[in-house]
Structure formats: structure tokens, C-alpha cells
């Protein structure tokens, strides 16, 4: 049976990480390893990870030379031993059978990569409208901006909170994430992976924190999501886009 390596990039995630790690503990089957790649946290993230090592014997902690998610995920991928790579955000949780979903999806050799439906939730509410928009965006964005890949290659636009997974061999063959990209690194990766097969959004849900919507407010957050997606689609500089998309912890 194929094995799965879960890779989690972190930077000051002591608030979100405990819930994610508790959910990982419930996974069946278990991953062959969980590789946390820290970008230089100054809060209690690293101390928290030390406490979880006894409960998660397959947990490995690496330090990234820079605090950049694409660099961190590449760093974890080079150290990974699993047949399948799963890129998990520190504020996103998986259903207990998530690894089986990944393996069954990739059992179809026509599929190069996949991701889940992301349901954005907070402590007291679920962001249904934002979650629905993120779902349909996976289809309409490539239809608008890369129609030839959408129709003829099966391209879909997935984001990090949708838990992207792919075969390690194909990830390495296409060069992985582009280190220089500070934003939209997942979209760039999928455009490289689509040459191996279609990209699938599977009909299963993962839960992601709504901290950006909570911080910015519904209208501002969704307007920014649309604005950044449009500018990326027409070729706007990722470095300039990143200025609009501040990190929220």
C-alpha cells in the first residue's frame, strides 16, 4: 500500500496547531510521517511540537532557512519518504479517513493531484458563503484564465486550505513549488503538475480557520480574495500581490 507524508509549514502557529495535531492523531490509516517545517517561530510553536512528539511518534520537526511557505514545503518534500505528499496548513483539519481519500483518488493514473472542499469555520460560526465561493472558484478561475487547460487537461485551481496532495515522484519531476513565489504558489504548482494528469477537487470536506475573514470582515476579505485572484489571472506580479495579503495569526 502507498504511504503518505504530511507536510505542515509553520510560523507562529501555537494557537491553531493543537487542533490540527489532535485531528492528525485520529487519522486511519496513519501517515508514514508528519513533517513540520518551521520558518523561525518566536511564539510557543516549537515548544508545543516537543510536547506532541510522545503522542505522535511519526512527527518530525525541521527548520527552514527562510520564512516562506513555498520554501518550507519544498524543504519538507525533499526530506519526505512517502509515495504521496500532502500539504496541510497549520490551521486546517482533516477527516479521519483523509489519507484513504487521497490514495483512492491517486489510484487513478489519469489524476495528478487533488484537494478537498474547504469549509471555513470559526469558534462560533461557519462561513458558508465564503466557503461556497471558494468551492466554485476552483472551477471558474481556470475556466476564465486558462480555458485550454481547463477543457483539455482537466486543470482546476486549488488553494492551500484545500489540502493539496500529489505523488512525490511527479512533484519532484516538475520542480515542486517555486521558491521565489510569496503567494499563489499552489496555483503555480498545479499548472506544472497538470501535464501529468487532471487536477481533482474531491467531494469531501476539510475545515480551515476563518481568521482572515474574522480579521478583515466579510466584505473586505471576499473582495480581496476576488481581486488577488483576478490580478494573478492576468499576470500581475506575485511580489506586489503579497502586499495586499498580509499574514494573519
N, C-alpha and C positions, 0 to 999 in steps of 0.2 A: 504493500500500500504506500502511496506517495505521502511525503511528510510536508508539514507546513512550518515555516519560520515566520513569527510575528515580529515586526519591526516598529518600534514606537519612538519617534523623535520627541525630546522634551526640552523645555526651557521654562523654569519656574512654574511647575505644574503640580505643586503639592496639594492644591485644593481639588483638582479634577482627577488626579491619578489614582487615588484609593478606590474609587468606584470602578474604574476601568480594570484594575488589577483583581478586584473581588470577582468581577464577571469572568475574567480570564481563568480564574481558579475553577469555574464551573464548566469550562469547555469540555466536550466529549465528542470526539477524541481530543486529547491534549496536543498542543503544538510540540514539535521537536525542541523548540526553544523560543523564548521571548527575549528579543534583543532591544534594550532601551539605550538609545544613543542620546546622551545629554549634551546640550550646547553651551554649558557653563552656567548652570542654575546657581543662583545666590540665595534661594529660599531653602526650604527643607526637603526638596525633591530627592536629593541623593541619600539623605538620612532615611527617608521613607522607604526608598528602594532596598536599603540594607535590612530593614525590618521584614520585608516581604520575601527575602531570599530563602528563609527557612520554610515558608509555605509554598513557594514556587521554585523547586529545585532546578527547573529549566530556565530560570531567569538569569540573563547576562546583562551587565551594565558596561557600556563603552562611553568614552568621552570623545566628542567631536572636536577637531581643531578649530572650527568656527561655529557660530550660532546661525546656521542657515539650514532650513528643513531639507532642501534637496541634497545638500552635502551630507547631512546627518543620515538620511535614508540610504544614500549610496554607501556610506561608511558601514552601516549595518548590513547592507546587502552583500558586501564583499566578505563579511565575517560569517554570513549565514551558511547553513549546511542543508536546509530543507529544499525539497524539489519545487515548492511553491512559496512565493513571497507574499506576505500580507502586510500592507502598510496601514497602521492603525494610529489615529490621533489619540493623544492622551485624554481627551475629553469625550471620547466615543466608546460606547459599549456594544458588545457582540451578543447575539443569542447563543445559547449553549451548544447548538449544533452547527454553528457558523462554518467550522472547518470542513464538515461534510458537504455543506452547500458549495464551498469553494472547489473542493475536489471533484464533485459531481459535475459542476459547471465546466471545469477544465478537462474533464474526461472526453468532452467533445473536442477533437483536434482542430475543428474549424474556429474555435474560440481562443483568442489570445489573452484576454484579460476580462475582468469583471469587477463589479462593485454592487453595493446594496442600495436600497432606498433609505435615505437618511431622514429620520424623524427628529426634528429639533424640539428639545424639551428643556424646561426649567424646573425649579423646585416645586412650583405650584401649577404649571400650565404646560400645554403642548402648543407649539407654533404651527398650527395646521396649514395656514395659508402659505407661509414661507416654505414649509416642507413640501407642499404640493407644487409650488413654483420651482423649487429645486429639482423635483422629480421630472417635470415636463421640460425643464431646461436641458436636461441630459439628451433630449431628442431634438428640440427646436434649434439649439445653438449650432450643432454640426450641420443641420439641415440648411440653416441660413448662411453659415460661413465656410463650410467645407462640403457642399452638396455632393460632389463627386465621390468623396469618401463615405458619406452617409449612405448613398444609394448603392454604390458598387463594392464597398469594402466592409460595410457594417459599423462605421465609426459612431461612437457615442461620446459625449463629453461628461466625464465623471470628475468629482472633486474629492479632496482628501477625507472629508467627513462621510463619504460613501464607502470607505474601506476598500481601496483598490487592491486587487490581487492578480497575480500573473505567475507564469513559470519562471523560475530563476534563470534557466538557460537562455530563454528569449529576452529576459530583462537585461542580462549581461551582453547578449549579442547586439542589442540595439543601443548600448551605451548607457542605459539607466537614465536617471534624472540628469538634467543639465545643471551642473553645479552653479553656474552663473545666474540662474533664474531665481529671483526672490519671491516670485508669485506666479501662479498658473503653471507650476511645474508639473502638476498631474496631467493637465491638458496636453502639454508638450510631450510627456512620456507616452500618452495614449496614441498620439499622432505617429509616434515612432513604432509602437507595438502593433498598430493596425495592419502593418504589412505581413504579420504572421497570422492574422485572422480577425474575426469580428470582436467588437467590444460589447459586453453584455451588462445591462443593469438587471440583476436578478430580482425576482419578485419576493424579496424578504427584507425585513426592516432592521436597521441598527439605530441606536439612539445617540444623538450628539447634543452637546450643550448649546443652549441658545444665548450664550454670554454676549455675543456681538449684538444681537437684536435687543437684548436687555440693556446693554450699554448705550447703543446708538438710538434706540427707539425703532418701532416697526417701519415707519415710512422712510426714514433716513437709511436704515440698514438695507432694505429691499431696493431702494433707489441706487445705492452704492453697488449692490450685487449686479444689478442690471447694467449700470454704467461701466463697471470694470469689465464685465463680460463682453459688452459691445466694443469697447476700445481694444480689448485683446483680439477680438474677431477681425478688426480692421487693421491689426498690425501695430498697435501702439506699444511703446517701449515698456517692458515689464518693470524696469527700474522706476519709471515715472508712475506706473500703476501702483507700485508698492507704497508710495507716499500717501495714497488715498486709503490704504488698507492697513491701518495700524494694528499691532498685536494687542490682544485683549487677554488678560489673565484674571 
